[in-house]
Amino acid sequence: MNRTQATCGLILVLLSTNSMSQTPDDRKAKINELEARGPTKEAKERKQRSIERLRKEGVPVIEHLPIIEDSTEAKKRTKEEIAHRAIAIVIAAVKGEGLDQDTVETLVKKYGAEKFFSPEEAAFIKDASPSQPDRIKFSWRYECAWVLLWSLGYVDTLTKPDGICDVPKLVGILRDRDTARFVKDATLLPFDQILDQADLIYRYHWATTDARVKGQPAPAKLEGGVVQERHYVLNWLIGYMDQEWDEISTDT
């Protein structure tokens, strides 16, 4: 099932500054610095749990893939920050699906979302005739919103990334809430659970990338697009490399 088929008819239901971009060498240097300090007990145990799960699922792993930041190094996002990011993503996603400009602007006003958008999102929201590649890019971000709703306690579990998210449920969560109620009803998950998912998706992403490079199908029926989007948003949730939303990298 493709993204358009999964969300057909739903789009009408839901009525900052950039930092300098980092180069791959900059990111590699930071990763090497982290590795040079040596993994903490927390980070090593998290990595091992991820590897054990992936092996049970039949997903290839490599032992030397680096650790991610632990709870002393990663950046915690506030409930309000995550909620505002989720709202911005969903509004951009429904526009990507084809929602008309007047209704998009109504949504922006309803949620007071003018300041929630990243620079790229803001440009897309204002563009009355966005390109098809942009529409596709932003509609895929439903997967990012789904992870954010999970981190806010609205979604019980992040299952194996082998299929697209439940867009009807996602839209329904926001449909009957304004921004204040959306924040109030949220319960931010413990940070260790977010870090667990960040480590896990990092290793899922290595497996799908390795398969793609080799010209092979993704292992264990993983959906590469879903893996990519989850990695993107989880890196934002843990403040990976201190990158702004439009600049998030998903190194594998």
PABA-751256 format. One record per residue (C-alpha): x, y, z. Coordinates in pm, whole numbers, padded with zeros to 5 digits, always signed. Layout:
<rs>
XYZ/...
</rs>
This chain:
<rs>
+00000+00000+00000/+00143+00339-00091/+00122+00657+00111/-00154+00814-00099/-00375+00507-00080/-00330+00483+00295/-00439+00840+00358/-00698+00894+00086/-00985+01099+00224/-00815+01182+00554/-00667+01517+00474/-00999+01696+00520/-01053+01544+00863/-00787+01753+01030/-00912+02090+00993/+01417+02954+01415/+01720+02987+01267/+01943+02735+01084/+02290+02644+01201/+02566+02596+00950/+02541+02257+00787/+02787+01999+00909/+02997+01804+00663/+03033+01426+00678/+03388+01480+00803/+03258+01698+01089/+03015+01426+01192/+03276+01155+01158/+03508+01351+01385/+03237+01375+01651/+03161+01004+01624/+03531+00924+01658/+03552+01150+01962/+03264+00965+02123/+03423+00631+02047/+03762+00747+02178/+03611+00826+02518/+03493+00468+02536/+03135+00344+02566/+02960+00374+02898/+02795+00074+03060/+02457+00219+02968/+02549+00261+02601/+02704-00086+02573/+02400-00252+02728/+02165-00059+02500/+02364-00162+02193/+02360-00525+02301/+01983-00525+02356/+01936-00384+02006/+02162-00647+01852/+01981-00929+02031/+01644-00805+01906/+01763-00765+01549/+01911-01112+01543/+01580-01258+01661/+01408-01076+01373/+01659-01199+01118/+01805-00853+01058/+02180-00845+00980/+02405-00672+01234/+02769-00572+01263/+02929-00563+01605/+03158-00271+01523/+02878-00026+01439/+02935+00254+01692/+02728+00325+01998/+02500+00628+02020/+02503+00894+02290/+02389+00787+02634/+02156+00973+02869/+02437+01197+02998/+02529+01319+02648/+02208+01322+02446/+01972+01620+02444/+01628+01591+02600/+01339+01762+02423/+01055+01916+02620/+00696+01801+02586/+00601+02136+02432/+00888+02126+02185/+00794+01777+02068/+00424+01862+02043/+00489+02172+01836/+00719+01975+01605/+00450+01709+01560/+00187+01969+01468/+00416+02130+01211/+00497+01793+01054/+00134+01688+01027/+00021+02015+00869/+00302+01989+00613/+00215+01622+00553/-00153+01686+00480/-00051+01959+00240/+00185+01711+00079/-00114+01480+00032/-00290+01751-00164/-00487+01960+00086/-00588+02292-00068/-00404+02607+00032/-00699+02777+00203/-00756+02478+00431/-00385+02453+00507/-00385+02817+00616/-00692+02749+00831/-00506+02466+01003/-00206+02688+01068/-00432+02941+01239/-00626+02676+01431/-00309+02543+01592/-00124+02874+01614/+00149+02698+01423/+00311+02991+01244/+00627+02963+01458/+00635+02583+01470/+00767+02531+01118/+01128+02486+01017/+01251+02712+00735/+01195+02439+00475/+00850+02363+00609/+00754+02729+00619/+00853+02772+00254/+00653+02462+00159/+00347+02579+00352/+00353+02915+00175/+00405+02768-00172/+00069+02754-00346/+00204+02517-00614/+00474+02296-00458/+00661+02044-00668/+00569+01678-00665/+00903+01577-00506/+00833+01820-00222/+00482+01683-00179/+00619+01331-00154/+00895+01434+00086/+00660+01602+00330/+00387+01339+00309/+00640+01075+00414/+00692+01275+00732/+00378+01118+00877/+00625+00854+00992/+00815+01117+01190/+00493+01244+01346/+00401+00888+01447/+00726+00854+01642/+00669+01189+01810/+00318+01082+01912/+00473+00767+02059/+00722+00977+02256/+00429+01183+02388/+00242+00874+02505/-00030+00883+02238/+00094+00566+02067/+00155+00259+02280/+00434+00087+02088/+00674+00144+01804/+00653-00182+01617/+00910-00321+01376/+00940-00073+01085/+00799-00304+00819/+00491-00102+00723/+00358+00252+00721/+00205+00409+01030/-00165+00425+01119/-00249+00759+00960/-00620+00753+01055/-00524+00715+01422/-00256+00982+01390/-00496+01234+01237/-00765+01148+01490/-00535+01225+01782/-00493+01582+01663/-00838+01634+01515/-01025+01700+01840/-00750+01886+02022/-00612+02236+01994/-00245+02292+02068/-00290+02354+02440/-00497+02038+02485/-00255+01835+02274/+00030+01935+02505/-00176+01890+02822/-00292+01539+02734/+00059+01420+02647/+00279+01217+02881/+00644+01230+02782/+00811+00888+02784/+01119+00823+02996/+01427+00930+02804/+01586+00586+02821/+01301+00445+02609/+01362+00711+02345/+01734+00633+02346/+01656+00261+02311/+01458+00331+01994/+01726+00567+01863/+01990+00297+01898/+01765+00032+01748/+01666+00236+01442/+02031+00324+01381/+02105-00048+01343/+01791-00114+01137/+01902+00164+00906/+02249+00017+00864/+02089-00313+00758/+01857-00154+00499/+02137+00068+00366/+02375-00225+00335/+02112-00422+00144/+02044-00131-00090/+02414-00084-00165/+02438-00452-00251/+02131-00433-00474/+01936-00662-00243/+01585-00626-00096/+01559-00493+00257/+01599-00775+00511/+01319-00910+00728/+01058-00726+00518/+01172-00388+00653/+01028-00079+00481/+01325+00139+00392/+01128+00463+00378/+00983+00408+00724/+01327+00322+00864/+01472+00641+00714/+01201+00867+00855/+01217+00708+01200/+01593+00748+01208/+01555+01112+01109/+01309+01201+01383/+01476+00993+01654/+01804+01168+01582/+01619+01497+01635/+01463+01367+01958/+01806+01294+02107/+01971+01609+01968/+02209+01423+01740/+02506+01647+01653/+02300+01946+01775/+02146+01969+01429/+01840+02175+01341/+01536+01994+01196/+01611+02066+00830/+01971+01950+00869/+01929+01618+01049/+02169+01352+00919/+02106+00981+00943/+02457+00842+00938/+02499+00465+00922/
</rs>
